[in-house]
Amino acid sequence: MLSLDYANCLADRVGAHGLDPAILAPGGDVATAMAAHTQRLASTRGTNWERWRDLPFDPVRTAHLTAVRDIASRCRGRFDNLIVLGIGGSALGNIALHNALNPATHNLLPDGVRTGPRLFVVDNVDPVAFDNVIEYCESAGGGLHRTLFNVISKSGETAETAAQFMIVRERLRALLGAGHAEQVVAITDPARGTMRQICEREGYPTLPVPDGVGGRFSVLSPVGLFSACMCGIDIEALLTGAAEMDAVCSRPQVERNPAAMLALLLVELGQTKGKTNHVLMPYASNLYSMADWYRQLWAESLGKAKDLAGNTAYTGFTPIKALGATDQHSQVQLYREGPNDKVIGMIEVEKFDTDVPIPTGLGVEALRYLEGRSLGELLSAEKRATEYAFVESMRPNYTIRFPVADAYHIGQFISLWQIATAYAGLLLNIDAYDQPAVELGKQATFGLMGRAGYEKFKNTVDQTLRPTERIING
């Protein structure tokens, strides 16, 4: 089971920059309030936009596992490449699972050694990057007839994913005609929407984006499970880990509930101590993309202009990713001597899948301390030393500790942060599930691209960003 070590967020470690341990006392006002929040989450779980809580449990779990495995078994062995077309929550979870649980060299491994097809998650419409991936699959990757496309869009109207899909569909049709439908698996709304209409017309196999599950909460649904299953990840272990963490995070006592404690610490340090920047710093390269996944979850869920009463609130915190030990040589100078406005979360792995011994015999006195140790020992020492340095500088920090970084514990990590986000929404008194600020940019994009009905947005953008002389040409 994952553990949360939060001692370095308290005043007896970091002085006035930490929270008074007394506020966490059982039976106190904070403990009572957090128990009430736990009861409220128990009463709303599985309803409205909290249906993500059902994903690790039957009957939803079995239905999704069965559907994902059925399509994956029909596709397995037929494709050398899997390209995921999606953006935001339709992409970040896929990337995070793959990078956490498959080797960094997965795409370079030969057939028969890889645990599945090469995986490319094309999560932007940068034309160079998109073309690079398609061109590779057409040539060195064995051809588009050996490439499976997984398009993920609940509505089918997300501009970036729709544009990617239109390009891919045309190339597949030119190559394979009506048979191109076997090269596409769509994950979309099970009953309605533009993509659902396209799938029914074209005969694409589909998996559901479940109702009441927003994109940033969807990684444990088919949205994340399909590519994971195709690439050999144990998706049942993911869901088991998530379910077991959910049970732990349902405890009423805040001191025994890691999600409640994590949310309380981060919200309180943000609101009362000015720690509005929240760093997540894995000391394991394979977990770096989990920090990308966390950034969307934390930023999009908690950054809100209005509270539930309609009052102007401007809530939220800025999530920042870092990598230990790499960013000890780039960001830690700022974290220790810059503004004391951060909480640094570190991720530690107790036992790596592989460790590499450091040889003896170099004969250099200054480096003798490294001889006979290992890279894993060095990385762990770097983490502990940096933790100490943060405490010495009165910088609050905490550690999420993995016994091992396997699918079971990754599932726990995902569940921990999703439930912590739900708690944080209650503490901030905001809707953690909407994202109204995203809509204006979408509407303006529609107008600029000529979509009917959005002409006013193009006119407004053109007027607001009219040419000026305040441009410097170097």
C-alpha positions in Angstrom: 0.0 0.0 0.0 1.2 3.5 -0.7 2.0 5.7 2.2 1.8 9.5 2.8 4.5 11.0 5.0 3.3 14.6 5.8 5.5 15.4 8.9 7.5 18.0 6.9 4.3 20.0 6.4 3.9 20.7 10.1 5.2 23.6 12.2 7.4 21.4 14.4 9.5 20.7 11.2 9.2 23.9 9.1 8.2 26.5 11.7 5.7 29.2 10.8 5.5 27.9 7.3 3.8 24.7 8.4 0.5 23.8 10.0 0.1 23.5 13.7 -0.1 19.8 14.5 -2.8 20.6 17.1 -5.4 21.4 14.4 -5.2 17.7 13.3 -6.1 16.4 16.8 -8.9 13.8 16.8 -12.2 15.3 17.9 -11.1 18.8 17.0 -12.9 21.2 14.7 -10.8 20.2 11.6 -11.1 16.5 12.2 -14.9 16.9 12.7 -15.2 18.9 9.5 -13.2 16.4 7.5 -15.3 13.6 8.8 -18.4 15.5 7.6 -16.8 15.8 4.1 -16.1 12.1 4.1 -19.7 11.4 4.9 -20.8 13.8 2.1 -18.6 12.1 -0.5 -20.0 8.7 0.6 -23.5 10.0 0.0 -22.7 11.4 -3.5 -20.4 8.8 -4.8 -21.6 7.2 -8.0 -23.9 10.0 -8.8 -23.7 12.9 -11.3 -20.0 13.7 -12.1 -18.8 11.4 -9.3 -19.5 8.3 -11.2 -15.7 7.8 -11.6 -15.8 6.4 -8.1 -17.6 3.3 -9.5 -14.9 2.5 -12.1 -12.9 0.1 -9.9 -16.0 -1.8 -8.7 -18.5 -4.2 -10.1 -20.6 -4.2 -12.2 -18.8 -1.3 -14.0 -15.4 -2.9 -13.5 -16.3 -6.3 -15.0 -18.2 -4.7 -17.9 -15.3 -2.5 -18.9 -12.7 -5.2 -18.5 -14.7 -7.6 -20.6 -15.3 -5.1 -23.4 -11.7 -3.9 -23.5 -10.2 -7.4 -23.5 -12.6 -8.5 -26.2 -11.5 -5.8 -28.7 -7.9 -6.1 -27.6 -7.9 -9.8 -28.2 -9.3 -9.3 -31.7 -6.6 -6.7 -32.4 -3.6 -8.3 -30.7 -1.0 -9.6 -33.1 -2.4 -7.8 -36.1 -0.8 -4.4 -35.5 2.8 -3.2 -35.0 1.7 0.3 -34.0 -1.1 1.8 -31.9 -1.7 5.5 -32.3 -4.0 7.2 -29.8 -5.7 10.3 -31.0 -6.9 12.4 -28.1 -6.1 15.5 -26.0 -6.2 16.4 -22.3 -7.8 13.7 -20.3 -8.1 11.5 -23.4 -4.3 11.5 -23.7 -2.5 12.2 -20.4 -3.7 9.1 -18.6 -2.6 6.9 -21.5 0.8 8.4 -21.6 1.2 8.2 -17.8 0.2 4.5 -17.6 2.5 3.6 -20.5 5.5 5.5 -19.3 5.0 4.2 -15.7 4.6 0.6 -16.5 6.4 -0.2 -19.7 10.1 0.2 -20.4 11.4 3.6 -21.6 12.6 1.7 -24.7 9.3 0.0 -25.4 8.9 1.4 -28.9 12.5 0.4 -29.7 12.2 -3.2 -28.8 11.8 -5.8 -31.5 8.7 -7.7 -32.3 8.3 -10.6 -29.9 10.1 -8.8 -27.1 7.7 -5.8 -26.8 4.6 -6.5 -24.7 2.4 -5.1 -27.5 2.5 -2.7 -30.4 4.5 0.5 -30.4 2.5 3.2 -28.8 2.2 6.8 -29.9 -0.1 9.2 -28.2 -0.6 12.2 -30.5 -2.0 14.7 -28.1 -1.5 17.9 -30.1 -2.1 19.2 -33.6 1.4 20.4 -34.2 1.7 19.5 -37.9 5.4 18.5 -37.7 5.0 16.1 -34.8 1.8 14.6 -36.2 3.4 14.1 -39.6 6.5 12.5 -38.1 4.5 9.8 -36.4 2.3 9.0 -39.4 5.4 9.0 -41.7 7.2 6.6 -39.4 4.3 4.2 -39.3 3.9 4.4 -43.0 7.5 3.5 -43.7 9.7 2.1 -40.9 6.8 1.1 -38.8 5.5 -1.5 -41.2 2.8 0.6 -43.0 -0.6 2.0 -42.1 -2.2 -1.4 -42.7 -0.2 -2.5 -39.6 -1.3 0.5 -37.6 -4.3 0.7 -35.3 -5.9 4.1 -34.5 -7.6 4.6 -31.2 -9.6 7.8 -31.4 -10.9 9.1 -28.1 -13.6 11.8 -28.0 -16.8 11.7 -26.0 -18.6 14.1 -28.4 -16.5 13.8 -31.5 -16.4 17.6 -31.8 -13.1 18.3 -30.0 -11.4 20.3 -32.7 -7.9 18.8 -32.3 -9.0 15.2 -32.2 -11.6 15.7 -35.0 -8.9 17.2 -37.3 -6.5 14.3 -36.6 -9.2 11.7 -37.2 -10.3 13.3 -40.5 -6.7 13.1 -41.8 -6.2 9.6 -40.6 -9.6 8.4 -42.0 -8.8 9.8 -45.4 -5.4 8.1 -45.6 -6.8 4.8 -44.4 -9.7 4.9 -46.9 -7.3 5.7 -49.8 -5.2 2.6 -48.7 -7.9 0.1 -47.7 -11.3 1.4 -48.8 -14.2 0.1 -46.7 -11.8 -2.3 -44.9 -10.3 0.7 -43.1 -12.9 0.3 -40.4 -10.8 -2.6 -39.0 -8.0 -0.1 -38.3 -10.0 2.1 -36.0 -11.3 1.7 -32.4 -13.3 4.6 -31.1 -13.9 5.4 -27.5 -16.9 7.8 -27.3 -20.3 8.4 -25.9 -22.2 5.1 -25.8 -25.4 6.5 -27.2 -25.1 10.0 -28.8 -22.9 12.6 -30.3 -21.1 13.2 -33.6 -18.5 10.5 -33.1 -21.2 8.0 -32.2 -23.0 8.8 -35.5 -19.7 8.4 -37.5 -19.0 5.1 -35.8 -22.4 3.7 -36.6 -22.1 4.8 -40.2 -18.6 3.5 -40.7 -18.8 0.4 -38.6 -16.0 1.2 -36.2 -15.8 -0.9 -33.1 -16.4 1.2 -30.0 -15.8 1.4 -26.2 -17.6 3.7 -23.9 -16.7 7.0 -22.3 -18.9 6.4 -19.3 -21.6 8.9 -18.4 -20.6 11.1 -15.5 -16.9 10.5 -15.9 -15.0 13.7 -17.0 -11.9 13.4 -19.1 -9.4 14.0 -16.2 -11.1 11.3 -14.2 -11.3 8.8 -17.0 -8.0 7.0 -17.0 -9.4 3.9 -15.2 -12.2 3.7 -17.8 -11.8 2.3 -21.3 -10.2 5.7 -22.1 -7.0 4.6 -20.4 -7.5 0.8 -20.1 -7.6 0.0 -23.8 -4.2 1.2 -24.8 -2.8 -0.2 -21.5 -4.3 -3.6 -22.3 -3.0 -3.6 -25.8 0.5 -2.8 -24.6 0.6 -5.6 -21.9 -0.2 -3.7 -18.8 -2.2 -5.5 -16.1 -5.4 -3.5 -16.1 -7.0 -5.7 -13.5 -4.2 -4.9 -11.0 -4.7 -1.2 -11.8 -8.4 -1.4 -10.8 -7.7 -3.6 -7.8 -5.2 -1.1 -6.5 -7.6 1.8 -7.1 -10.4 -0.1 -5.3 -8.3 -0.8 -2.2 -7.1 2.9 -2.0 -10.8 4.0 -2.3 -11.6 1.9 0.8 -8.7 3.5 2.7 -9.8 6.9 1.6 -13.3 6.3 2.9 -12.2 6.3 6.5 -13.8 9.1 8.6 -10.6 9.8 10.6 -8.5 12.3 8.7 -5.3 11.0 10.3 -6.1 7.5 8.7 -7.3 8.8 5.4 -4.5 9.8 3.0 -6.7 11.6 0.4 -8.4 13.7 3.1 -5.1 14.5 4.7 -3.4 15.4 1.3 -6.3 17.7 0.4 -6.4 19.3 3.8 -2.7 20.0 3.9 -2.5 21.4 0.4 -5.6 23.6 0.7 -4.7 24.9 4.2 -1.1 25.6 3.3 -2.4 27.4 0.2 -5.1 29.5 1.9 -3.4 30.2 5.3 0.3 30.1 4.5 0.4 31.4 0.9 1.7 28.1 -0.5 -0.2 28.4 -3.8 2.3 26.5 -6.0 2.2 22.7 -5.6 5.2 20.8 -7.0 5.1 17.1 -7.6 8.6 15.6 -7.9 8.9 11.9 -8.6 12.3 10.3 -7.8 11.7 7.8 -10.6 11.9 8.7 -14.3 9.0 6.3 -15.2 6.7 8.3 -12.9 7.4 11.7 -14.4 4.4 11.5 -16.7 2.2 10.9 -13.7 3.1 14.4 -12.7 1.7 15.6 -16.0 -1.5 13.7 -15.4 -1.7 15.2 -11.9 -1.2 18.8 -13.3 -4.4 18.6 -15.3 -6.4 17.0 -12.5 -5.4 19.6 -9.9 -5.4 22.7 -12.2 -8.6 22.1 -14.1 -10.6 20.8 -11.1 -9.7 23.5 -8.6 -9.0 26.7 -10.7 -12.4 28.4 -10.5 -13.6 32.0 -10.5 -16.8 31.3 -8.6 -17.7 29.3 -5.6 -20.9 27.2 -5.2 -22.8 30.2 -4.0 -21.9 32.2 -7.1 -19.4 34.5 -5.2 -16.2 35.5 -6.8 -13.5 33.3 -5.3 -10.6 32.8 -7.7 -9.6 29.5 -6.1 -7.0 27.0 -7.2 -3.3 26.3 -7.0 -0.6 26.1 -9.7 0.7 22.5 -10.1 4.3 22.2 -11.2 6.1 19.1 -12.2 9.8 18.3 -11.4 12.0 15.2 -11.6 14.4 14.0 -9.0 17.3 14.0 -9.2 17.4 15.9 -12.5 15.7 19.1 -11.2 17.9 19.3 -8.1 20.3 20.8 -10.7 17.7 23.2 -12.2 14.7 24.0 -9.9 15.7 23.4 -6.3 17.8 26.6 -6.1 14.5 28.4 -6.6 12.5 26.1 -4.3 15.0 26.7 -1.4 15.9 30.3 -1.8 13.2 31.8 -3.9 9.7 32.8 -2.7 8.4 30.5 0.1 5.2 29.9 -1.8 5.4 26.2 -2.6 4.5 22.8 -1.2 6.8 20.2 -2.7 5.5 16.7 -3.0 8.1 14.0 -3.6 7.5 10.5 -4.8 9.8 7.8 -3.6 10.1 4.2 -4.8 11.4 1.8 -2.1 12.4 -1.0 -4.5 13.1 -0.4 -8.2 12.4 -3.1 -10.7 16.1 -3.1 -11.6 19.1 -1.7 -9.9 22.6 -1.1 -11.4 25.7 -1.5 -9.2 28.5 1.0 -9.3 31.8 -0.7 -9.9 34.9 -0.5 -7.7 38.5 0.1 -8.8 38.5 3.5 -10.4 41.2 4.6 -8.0 40.0 8.2 -7.5 39.7 9.1 -3.8 37.1 11.7 -4.3 34.7 9.1 -5.9 35.5 6.2 -3.6 32.3 6.7 -1.6 30.3 5.6 -4.7 32.2 2.3 -5.2 30.1 -0.8 -4.4 26.9 1.2 -4.0 24.1 1.3 -6.7 22.2 3.9 -8.8 19.1 3.1 -6.8 20.9 3.8 -3.5 22.2 7.1 -4.9 18.8 8.2 -6.1 17.3 7.4 -2.7 20.0 9.3 -1.0 19.5 12.3 -3.3 15.8 12.3 -2.4 16.4 12.1 1.3 19.1 14.8 1.2 16.9 17.1 -0.8 14.0 16.5 1.7 16.4 17.5 4.5 17.5 20.6 2.6 13.8 21.7 2.1 13.2 21.3 5.9 16.4 23.3 6.7 15.0 26.1 4.4 11.6 25.9 6.1 9.9 24.7 2.9 6.9 22.4 3.5 7.1 19.1 1.7 5.6 15.6 1.8 6.4 12.2 0.4 4.2 9.6 -1.3 6.0 6.3 -1.0 5.6 3.4 -3.4 6.8 0.0 -2.2 7.2 -0.9 -5.9 6.0 1.0 -9.0 3.7 -1.7 -10.4 0.2 -1.6 -11.9 -1.4 -2.2 -8.5 0.3 0.7 -6.8 -0.2 3.0 -9.9 -3.9 2.3 -9.5 -3.7 3.4 -5.9 -1.8 6.6 -6.8 -4.5 7.5 -9.3 -7.3 6.8 -6.9 -5.5 8.8 -4.1 -5.2 11.9 -6.2 -8.7 11.7 -7.7 -10.3 11.4 -4.2 -8.0 14.1 -2.8 -9.3 16.4 -5.6 -12.9 15.7 -4.6 -12.0 16.6 -1.0 -10.2 19.7 -2.1 -13.3 20.8 -4.1 -15.4 20.5 -0.9 -12.8 22.4 1.2 -12.8 25.2 -1.4 -16.6 25.1 -1.8 -16.4 24.9 -5.6 -17.5 22.6 -8.4 -14.5 20.4 -9.0 -16.0 18.8 -12.1 -16.7 21.6 -14.5 -14.3 23.7 -16.6 -16.1 26.8 -17.9 -12.9 28.7 -18.6 -12.0 26.3 -21.3 -15.1 27.0 -23.4 -14.2 30.5 -24.6 -11.0 29.4 -26.2 -12.9 26.5 -27.9 -15.6 28.9 -29.2 -13.0 31.4 -30.5 -11.2 28.5 -32.3 -14.5 27.5 -34.0 -15.0 31.1 -35.2 -11.4 31.5 -36.4 -11.7 28.2 -38.3 -15.0 29.2 -40.0 -17.5 27.1 -38.1 -21.1 28.3 -38.8 -22.7 30.0 -35.9 -19.5 31.2 -34.3 -18.8 34.2 -36.6 -19.1 36.7 -33.7 -16.2 35.1 -32.0 -13.9 35.6 -35.0 -15.0 39.3 -35.2 -14.3 39.8 -31.5 -10.9 38.1 -31.7 -9.9 40.1 -34.7 -10.9 43.4 -33.1 -9.3 42.6 -29.7 -6.0 41.4 -31.3 -5.9 43.9 -34.1 -2.5 44.7 -35.4 -0.4 47.3 -33.5 3.0 48.8 -33.8 4.1 47.2 -30.5 6.1 44.5 -32.2 9.8 44.2 -32.1 11.4 42.4 -35.1 14.9 41.3 -34.1 
